[in-house]
Amino acid sequence: MISILKLKIKVAKRLFGAIFTGQYLRFGLNLVKKQDGDWQEKTTINLPIFDSPLREGKLHNLRIAIEKINGRVLLPGKIFSFWYEIGEPSLSKGYREGRVIRNGVVSSEIAGGLCQLSGIIYYLSLELGLSILERFPHSRDLYTEETRFTPLGTDASVVYPTKDLRIQNTFPFPLLFHWELTDSNLAFCIEAKEPLKRRKLNFQQTKKNGFSNVKVFLESEEDGKSLLCSSDDYLL
C-alpha cells in the first residue's frame, strides 16, 4: 500500500502538471438540464461482464464509479479526466477489492476492475475520433480472443493518481454520457444533437521475445488512409 504522504505528493504533482499545461481549467463533465432532452444521435458499445475472481467486487466498484459520470455532458473543448470525475477510490467511499494487473502481475486491491470502465470509454472515443490526451495500456495480455473485453490495443489502464485517461471533445457540439450496467453486461452510450460517425479501427500485431506489439490505426474520413493511434507492447 502507498503511504498517505507519498500519495499526497503524487496527487500534488499531477495537479500542478495539469494546471501548468492548461488542462485543469478544461476538466469537468456538466449535469444535463432537465429541459435539454433533444439528444437524437446515439452510438452504443456493449461489453460482457465475464465470470472472474472477485467479480462481485468489480461489479460493486463499477456501480459506484458509474454514478459519478452517468447522465453528464462533455462540452465542446472540455476534457474528460477519469480521476477528476471519479476522485480517489477508497474504502471510505464504499469501494471493495477487485482484480487488477500491476507490473505484469495479477493481484487484487481496493477499487479493482475500474479499468473496464476506462477501457470502454477509450475504445468508443477512438472510433469517434476524439482527441486522446492521456492513456496507458496494461502491461500484460491476460485474455484470449473469446474472453477479451475490447480488441488488444484498445485497453486503458487507470491507477490513482498517476495513470489517468484524458479525452477532449473536439466536436463543436456537446456529448452526453449514458451508462447501463447489469450482472452480465456493461453498456456505454454517447448521445449528441448532431450526427455521430464511428470510424473503422485497424490492428497490426507482431509477437517477439515474449511480447506482443499492437499498433492501432484509425481510418481517416478525408482520404481513407490509416492514422496511427498507438503502439503498445504487452507481456504474453
Order of alpha helices (4+ residues) and beta strands (2+ residues): alpha-beta-beta-alpha-beta-beta-alpha-beta-beta-alpha-beta-beta-beta-beta-beta-beta-beta
